[in-house]
Amino acid sequence: MTLQFTVPDMACGACASTIEQAVKAIDPGAEFEADTTRKIVKISTMTPAAQMQQAIQKAGYNPQ
């Protein structure tokens, strides 16, 4: 399944990289795509959305 989150505090490529590392720590096989202009993160994974949100929050961001 593909999850999509808006991450208003993702400002740059370094932010996207930090979020990607958090996602990959939970699901190394996840496909990750970030659009820093639109502040959108897309994740293809079988991991539940709540777990992914929690991982992104632990990395210091606020996914919606």
VEXKOL-95471 format. One record per residue: residue in one letter; residue number from 0; x negated, y, z negated of N, C-alpha, C in turn. Coordinates in Angstrom, 3 decimals. Each point is the difference from the previous one (the first is absolute). Example, Ala and Ser with C-alpha at 12.3 -4.5 7.8 and 13.67 -1.06 7.14 Angstrom:
# residues 2
<r rest="A" nr="0" n_east="-13.190" n_north="-5.690" n_up="-7.800" ca_east="0.890" ca_north="1.190" ca_up="0.000" c_east="-0.900" c_north="1.200" c_up="0.000"/>
<r rest="S" nr="1" n_east="0.350" n_north="1.050" n_up="0.720" ca_east="-0.820" ca_north="1.190" ca_up="-0.060" c_east="0.770" c_north="1.090" c_up="-0.730"/>
***
This chain:
# residues 64
<r rest="M" nr="0" n_east="-0.838" n_north="-1.178" n_up="0.000" ca_east="0.838" ca_north="1.178" ca_up="0.000" c_east="-0.881" c_north="1.238" c_up="0.000"/>
<r rest="T" nr="1" n_east="0.558" n_north="1.075" n_up="0.512" ca_east="-0.737" ca_north="1.269" ca_up="0.038" c_east="0.607" c_north="0.950" c_up="-1.018"/>
<r rest="L" nr="2" n_east="-0.848" n_north="0.487" n_up="-0.877" ca_east="0.411" ca_north="0.980" ca_up="-1.008" c_east="-0.461" c_north="1.369" c_up="0.464"/>
<r rest="Q" nr="3" n_east="0.777" n_north="1.016" n_up="-0.315" ca_east="-0.407" ca_north="1.372" ca_up="0.318" c_east="0.229" c_north="0.868" c_up="-1.221"/>
<r rest="F" nr="4" n_east="-1.030" n_north="0.741" n_up="-0.347" ca_east="0.096" ca_north="0.920" ca_up="-1.133" c_east="-0.421" c_north="1.386" c_up="0.457"/>
<r rest="T" nr="5" n_east="0.632" n_north="1.012" n_up="-0.566" ca_east="-0.467" ca_north="1.370" ca_up="0.144" c_east="-0.881" c_north="0.260" c_up="-1.224"/>
<r rest="V" nr="6" n_east="-1.194" n_north="0.509" n_up="0.257" ca_east="-0.946" ca_north="0.270" ca_up="-1.092" c_east="-0.387" c_north="1.484" c_up="0.098"/>
<r rest="P" nr="7" n_east="0.798" n_north="0.874" n_up="-0.650" ca_east="-0.211" ca_north="1.447" ca_up="0.141" c_east="-1.389" c_north="0.484" c_up="-0.407"/>
<r rest="D" nr="8" n_east="-0.654" n_north="-0.716" n_up="-0.921" ca_east="-1.316" ca_north="0.449" ca_up="-0.467" c_east="-1.160" c_north="-0.661" c_up="0.738"/>
<r rest="M" nr="9" n_east="0.264" n_north="-0.651" n_up="1.139" ca_east="-1.062" ca_north="-0.554" ca_up="0.854" c_east="-0.418" c_north="1.113" c_up="0.958"/>
<r rest="A" nr="10" n_east="-1.159" n_north="0.591" n_up="-0.248" ca_east="-0.393" ca_north="1.206" ca_up="0.730" c_east="-0.986" c_north="-0.232" c_up="1.145"/>
<r rest="C" nr="11" n_east="-0.758" n_north="-1.102" n_up="-0.049" ca_east="-1.070" ca_north="-0.156" ca_up="0.988" c_east="-0.333" c_north="-1.480" c_up="0.229"/>
<r rest="G" nr="12" n_east="-0.978" n_north="-0.228" n_up="0.835" ca_east="-0.429" ca_north="-1.355" ca_up="0.304" c_east="-0.547" c_north="-0.731" c_up="-1.222"/>
<r rest="A" nr="13" n_east="-0.663" n_north="0.727" n_up="-0.883" ca_east="-0.526" ca_north="-0.632" ca_up="-1.218" c_east="1.143" c_north="-0.486" c_up="-0.889"/>
<r rest="C" nr="14" n_east="1.074" n_north="0.786" n_up="-0.062" ca_east="1.189" ca_north="-0.406" ca_up="-0.762" c_east="0.578" c_north="-1.279" c_up="0.607"/>
<r rest="A" nr="15" n_east="0.130" n_north="-0.009" n_up="1.321" ca_east="0.544" ca_north="-1.168" ca_up="0.695" c_east="-0.866" c_north="-1.226" c_up="-0.252"/>
<r rest="S" nr="16" n_east="-1.305" n_north="0.191" n_up="-0.011" ca_east="-0.926" ca_north="-1.106" ca_up="-0.248" c_east="0.157" c_north="-0.560" c_up="-1.420"/>
<r rest="T" nr="17" n_east="0.176" n_north="0.883" n_up="-0.965" ca_east="0.210" ca_north="-0.433" ca_up="-1.384" c_east="1.288" c_north="-0.809" c_up="-0.116"/>
<r rest="I" nr="18" n_east="1.056" n_north="0.462" n_up="0.664" ca_east="1.278" ca_north="-0.716" ca_up="-0.023" c_east="-0.152" c_north="-1.350" c_up="0.694"/>
<r rest="E" nr="19" n_east="-0.703" n_north="-0.023" n_up="1.121" ca_east="-0.215" ca_north="-1.268" ca_up="0.716" c_east="-0.742" c_north="-1.000" c_up="-0.870"/>
<r rest="Q" nr="20" n_east="-1.009" n_north="0.451" n_up="-0.724" ca_east="-0.754" ca_north="-0.900" ca_up="-0.887" c_east="0.912" c_north="-0.577" c_up="-1.079"/>
<r rest="A" nr="21" n_east="0.907" n_north="0.816" n_up="-0.536" ca_east="0.936" ca_north="-0.470" ca_up="-1.025" c_east="0.942" c_north="-1.051" c_up="0.575"/>
<r rest="V" nr="22" n_east="0.469" n_north="0.237" n_up="1.221" ca_east="0.903" ca_north="-0.938" ca_up="0.673" c_east="-0.718" c_north="-1.320" c_up="0.283"/>
<r rest="K" nr="23" n_east="-1.217" n_north="0.087" n_up="0.519" ca_east="-0.767" ca_north="-1.204" ca_up="0.365" c_east="-0.431" c_north="-0.796" c_up="-1.230"/>
<r rest="A" nr="24" n_east="-0.095" n_north="0.656" n_up="-1.146" ca_east="-0.338" ca_north="-0.712" ca_up="-1.236" c_east="1.131" c_north="-0.952" c_up="-0.380"/>
<r rest="I" nr="25" n_east="1.219" n_north="0.355" n_up="0.343" ca_east="1.157" ca_north="-0.840" ca_up="-0.308" c_east="0.250" c_north="-1.006" c_up="1.112"/>
<r rest="D" nr="26" n_east="-0.139" n_north="0.444" n_up="1.259" ca_east="0.221" ca_north="-0.874" ca_up="1.150" c_east="-1.091" c_north="0.257" c_up="1.037"/>
<r rest="P" nr="27" n_east="-1.094" n_north="-0.775" n_up="-0.061" ca_east="-1.116" ca_north="0.210" ca_up="0.933" c_east="0.396" c_north="-0.121" c_up="1.474"/>
<r rest="G" nr="28" n_east="1.080" n_north="-0.712" n_up="0.289" ca_east="0.426" ca_north="-0.176" ca_up="1.383" c_east="0.986" c_north="1.045" c_up="0.484"/>
<r rest="A" nr="29" n_east="0.324" n_north="0.954" n_up="-0.838" ca_east="0.988" ca_north="1.028" ca_up="0.369" c_east="-0.535" c_north="0.871" c_up="1.129"/>
<r rest="E" nr="30" n_east="0.896" n_north="0.398" n_up="0.891" ca_east="-0.347" ca_north="0.973" ca_up="1.034" c_east="0.405" c_north="1.370" c_up="-0.528"/>
<r rest="F" nr="31" n_east="-0.924" n_north="0.938" n_up="0.080" ca_east="0.196" ca_north="1.314" ca_up="-0.609" c_east="-0.127" c_north="1.086" c_up="1.056"/>
<r rest="E" nr="32" n_east="0.901" n_north="0.959" n_up="-0.034" ca_east="-0.052" ca_north="1.145" ca_up="0.909" c_east="0.403" c_north="1.239" c_up="-0.787"/>
<r rest="A" nr="33" n_east="-0.787" n_north="1.063" n_up="0.136" ca_east="0.301" ca_north="1.245" ca_up="-0.719" c_east="0.035" c_north="1.164" c_up="0.981"/>
<r rest="D" nr="34" n_east="0.976" n_north="0.867" n_up="-0.184" ca_east="0.109" ca_north="1.233" ca_up="0.774" c_east="-0.091" c_north="1.143" c_up="-1.009"/>
<r rest="T" nr="35" n_east="-1.189" n_north="0.594" n_up="-0.109" ca_east="-0.213" ca_north="1.040" ca_up="-1.007" c_east="0.732" c_north="1.294" c_up="0.346"/>
<r rest="T" nr="36" n_east="0.303" n_north="0.220" n_up="1.262" ca_east="0.736" ca_north="1.203" ca_up="0.398" c_east="1.446" c_north="-0.081" c_up="-0.479"/>
<r rest="R" nr="37" n_east="0.617" n_north="-1.146" n_up="0.213" ca_east="1.398" ca_north="-0.186" ca_up="-0.400" c_east="0.116" c_north="-0.571" c_up="-1.415"/>
<r rest="K" nr="38" n_east="-1.157" n_north="-0.349" n_up="-0.601" ca_east="-0.057" ca_north="-0.539" ca_up="-1.371" c_east="0.771" c_north="-1.319" c_up="-0.124"/>
<r rest="I" nr="39" n_east="-0.149" n_north="-0.860" n_up="1.013" ca_east="0.702" ca_north="-1.285" ca_up="0.029" c_east="-1.010" c_north="-1.137" c_up="0.014"/>
<r rest="V" nr="40" n_east="0.311" n_north="-1.032" n_up="-0.777" ca_east="-0.794" ca_north="-1.217" ca_up="-0.050" c_east="0.897" c_north="-1.151" c_up="0.433"/>
<r rest="K" nr="41" n_east="-0.496" n_north="-0.822" n_up="0.926" ca_east="0.721" ca_north="-1.206" ca_up="0.423" c_east="-0.859" c_north="-1.204" c_up="-0.344"/>
<r rest="I" nr="42" n_east="0.628" n_north="-1.004" n_up="-0.596" ca_east="-0.711" ca_north="-1.195" ca_up="-0.430" c_east="0.778" c_north="-1.222" c_up="0.466"/>
<r rest="S" nr="43" n_east="-0.659" n_north="-0.875" n_up="0.771" ca_east="0.605" ca_north="-1.277" ca_up="0.387" c_east="-0.512" c_north="-1.043" c_up="-0.980"/>
<r rest="T" nr="44" n_east="0.920" n_north="-0.544" n_up="-0.801" ca_east="-0.381" ca_north="-0.911" ca_up="-1.079" c_east="1.199" c_north="-0.843" c_up="-0.419"/>
<r rest="M" nr="45" n_east="-0.273" n_north="-1.065" n_up="-0.723" ca_east="1.069" ca_north="-0.800" ca_up="-0.601" c_east="0.119" c_north="0.325" c_up="-1.493"/>
<r rest="T" nr="46" n_east="-0.832" n_north="0.911" n_up="-0.484" ca_east="0.031" ca_north="0.418" ca_up="-1.400" c_east="1.212" c_north="0.907" c_up="-0.223"/>
<r rest="P" nr="47" n_east="0.731" n_north="-0.187" n_up="-1.095" ca_east="1.168" ca_north="0.846" ca_up="-0.274" c_east="-0.359" c_north="1.491" c_up="-0.068"/>
<r rest="A" nr="48" n_east="0.945" n_north="0.828" n_up="0.449" ca_east="-0.218" ca_north="1.450" ca_up="0.040" c_east="-0.373" c_north="0.561" c_up="-1.361"/>
<r rest="A" nr="49" n_east="0.631" n_north="-0.485" n_up="-1.059" ca_east="-0.273" ca_north="0.520" ca_up="-1.343" c_east="-1.465" c_north="-0.221" c_up="-0.386"/>
<r rest="Q" nr="50" n_east="-0.560" n_north="-1.142" n_up="0.383" ca_east="-1.410" ca_north="-0.272" ca_up="-0.312" c_east="-0.918" c_north="0.943" c_up="0.763"/>
<r rest="M" nr="51" n_east="0.332" n_north="0.255" n_up="1.261" ca_east="-0.820" ca_north="0.914" ca_up="0.806" c_east="0.090" c_north="1.415" c_up="-0.548"/>
<r rest="Q" nr="52" n_east="1.191" n_north="0.425" n_up="-0.394" ca_east="0.153" ca_north="1.334" ca_up="-0.587" c_east="-0.848" c_north="0.125" c_up="-1.255"/>
<r rest="Q" nr="53" n_east="0.022" n_north="-1.030" n_up="-0.814" ca_east="-0.769" ca_north="0.008" ca_up="-1.242" c_east="-1.496" c_north="0.109" c_up="0.287"/>
<r rest="A" nr="54" n_east="-0.478" n_north="-0.730" n_up="1.003" ca_east="-1.420" ca_north="0.043" ca_up="0.357" c_east="-0.399" c_north="1.401" c_up="0.462"/>
<r rest="I" nr="55" n_east="0.864" n_north="0.623" n_up="0.796" ca_east="-0.287" ca_north="1.357" ca_up="0.492" c_east="0.017" c_north="0.991" c_up="-1.155"/>
<r rest="Q" nr="56" n_east="0.921" n_north="-0.174" n_up="-0.936" ca_east="0.056" ca_north="0.873" ca_up="-1.173" c_east="-1.255" c_north="-0.150" c_up="-0.852"/>
<r rest="K" nr="57" n_east="-0.470" n_north="-1.232" n_up="-0.176" ca_east="-1.217" ca_north="-0.229" ca_up="-0.780" c_east="-1.222" c_north="0.643" c_up="0.645"/>
<r rest="A" nr="58" n_east="0.074" n_north="0.172" n_up="1.341" ca_east="-1.099" ca_north="0.660" ca_up="0.720" c_east="0.078" c_north="1.524" c_up="-0.139"/>
<r rest="G" nr="59" n_east="1.079" n_north="0.503" n_up="-0.630" ca_east="0.116" ca_north="1.423" ca_up="-0.281" c_east="0.937" c_north="0.766" c_up="0.920"/>
<r rest="Y" nr="60" n_east="0.845" n_north="-0.708" n_up="0.727" ca_east="0.913" ca_north="0.667" ca_up="0.944" c_east="1.446" c_north="-0.322" c_up="-0.348"/>
<r rest="N" nr="61" n_east="0.930" n_north="0.772" n_up="0.567" ca_east="1.419" ca_north="-0.133" ca_up="-0.334" c_east="0.830" c_north="-0.377" c_up="1.225"/>
<r rest="P" nr="62" n_east="0.071" n_north="-1.308" n_up="0.310" ca_east="0.778" ca_north="-0.431" ca_up="1.153" c_east="1.500" c_north="0.132" c_up="-0.255"/>
<r rest="Q" nr="63" n_east="0.716" n_north="0.367" n_up="1.047" ca_east="1.453" ca_north="0.141" ca_up="-0.103" c_east="0.674" c_north="-0.874" c_up="1.029"/>
***
